[in-house]
Amino acid sequence: MSRLKCIAIDDEPFALQQIAVYIRKLPFLELVGECSSAFEAFEILEKQKVDLMFVDINMPDLNGLEFVKSLAQKPLLIFTTAYNEYALEGFKVDALDYLLKPFSFTEFSVAATKARNQFELIQKSNQKPEKLENNDEFLFIKSEYKIVRINLNDILYIEGMKEYVRIHHIGQKPVMTLLSIKSLEEKLPAEKFMRVHRSYIVNLDKVTTVERFRIVFDDKVRIPVSDNYKEKFQNFLDSNFMG
């Protein structure tokens, strides 16, 4: 795999130099910027792609937490700080790890390896997947900087929202991911999942009630079957109809 492009952000010159040395020791990292403030980091992020940031929290003018929260698109993140009281806040902004100064190269290497593993998972999830076979019971998707496992049998329906899809499944909150409904439709097994509307895919195993070409889930959600898909859906009903 290609190396992760990294920036280090710290207002203390010695700490910044140490992180830079550590980054250069790891063959899967590439240092593309050393920043003594969050404002210098903004400039780098505007000019080039960054995969991973090492960010000090206690910095003047704009601290590391405020800097990260201000980013619309966040690279992978590892906080470096001398104050452990920020640990909880750090994880609230999806930090992969939290290195408490002074930290050793071994500690740094463990955190960086965690970032590499997460990066590889994200890369795989962004690739166009092959069609799932009948015996595949789950898939992995990227959602909010995490890789989430979705069991196919738990899916009720999938809702398309422009560039995103929202996966509604049993007993859990819906999961959103940056993926087109068409690409997900191509991956799911056709004998189990059916597109019934430009914005909806349903799990056929979960269809229990249909009212005037509206599929009812939990007596609350009604999924419309649009004209373009009525014939296909009617064929499904007819093939399983008794009486």
Secondary structure in CASP SS format (residue, H / E / C, confidence):
PFRMAT SS
TARGET T0000
AUTHOR 0000-0000-0000
METHOD secondary structure of the structure
MODEL  1
M C 1.00
S C 1.00
R C 1.00
L E 1.00
K E 1.00
C E 1.00
I E 1.00
A E 1.00
I E 1.00
D C 1.00
D C 1.00
E C 1.00
P H 1.00
F H 1.00
A H 1.00
L H 1.00
Q H 1.00
Q H 1.00
I H 1.00
A H 1.00
V H 1.00
Y H 1.00
I H 1.00
R H 1.00
K H 1.00
L C 1.00
P C 1.00
F C 1.00
L E 1.00
E E 1.00
L E 1.00
V E 1.00
G E 1.00
E E 1.00
C E 1.00
S C 1.00
S C 1.00
A H 1.00
F H 1.00
E H 1.00
A H 1.00
F H 1.00
E H 1.00
I H 1.00
L H 1.00
E H 1.00
K H 1.00
Q C 1.00
K C 1.00
V C 1.00
D C 1.00
L E 1.00
M E 1.00
F E 1.00
V E 1.00
D E 1.00
I C 1.00
N C 1.00
M C 1.00
P C 1.00
D C 1.00
L C 1.00
N C 1.00
G H 1.00
L H 1.00
E H 1.00
F H 1.00
V H 1.00
K H 1.00
S C 1.00
L C 1.00
A C 1.00
Q C 1.00
K C 1.00
P C 1.00
L E 1.00
L E 1.00
I E 1.00
F E 1.00
T E 1.00
T E 1.00
A C 1.00
Y C 1.00
N H 1.00
E H 1.00
Y H 1.00
A H 1.00
L H 1.00
E H 1.00
G H 1.00
F H 1.00
K H 1.00
V C 1.00
D C 1.00
A C 1.00
L C 1.00
D E 1.00
Y E 1.00
L E 1.00
L E 1.00
K C 1.00
P C 1.00
F C 1.00
S C 1.00
F H 1.00
T H 1.00
E H 1.00
F H 1.00
S H 1.00
V H 1.00
A H 1.00
A H 1.00
T H 1.00
K H 1.00
A H 1.00
R H 1.00
N H 1.00
Q H 1.00
F H 1.00
E H 1.00
L H 1.00
I H 1.00
Q H 1.00
K H 1.00
S H 1.00
N H 1.00
Q C 1.00
K C 1.00
P C 1.00
E C 1.00
K C 1.00
L C 1.00
E C 1.00
N C 1.00
N C 1.00
D C 1.00
E C 1.00
F E 1.00
L E 1.00
F E 1.00
I E 1.00
K E 1.00
S E 1.00
E C 1.00
Y C 1.00
K E 1.00
I E 1.00
V E 1.00
R E 1.00
I E 1.00
N E 1.00
L H 1.00
N H 1.00
D H 1.00
I E 1.00
L E 1.00
Y E 1.00
I E 1.00
E E 1.00
G E 1.00
M E 1.00
K C 1.00
E C 1.00
Y E 1.00
V E 1.00
R E 1.00
I E 1.00
H E 1.00
H E 1.00
I C 1.00
G C 1.00
Q C 1.00
K C 1.00
P C 1.00
V E 1.00
M E 1.00
T E 1.00
L E 1.00
L C 1.00
S C 1.00
I H 1.00
K H 1.00
S H 1.00
L H 1.00
E H 1.00
E H 1.00
K H 1.00
L C 1.00
P C 1.00
A C 1.00
E C 1.00
K C 1.00
F E 1.00
M E 1.00
R E 1.00
V E 1.00
H E 1.00
R C 1.00
S C 1.00
Y E 1.00
I E 1.00
V E 1.00
N E 1.00
L H 1.00
D H 1.00
K H 1.00
V C 1.00
T C 1.00
T E 1.00
V E 1.00
E C 1.00
R C 1.00
F C 1.00
R E 1.00
I E 1.00
V E 1.00
F E 1.00
D C 1.00
D C 1.00
K C 1.00
V E 1.00
R E 1.00
I E 1.00
P E 1.00
V C 1.00
S C 1.00
D H 1.00
N H 1.00
Y H 1.00
K H 1.00
E H 1.00
K H 1.00
F H 1.00
Q H 1.00
N H 1.00
F H 1.00
L H 1.00
D H 1.00
S H 1.00
N C 1.00
F C 1.00
M C 1.00
G C 1.00
END
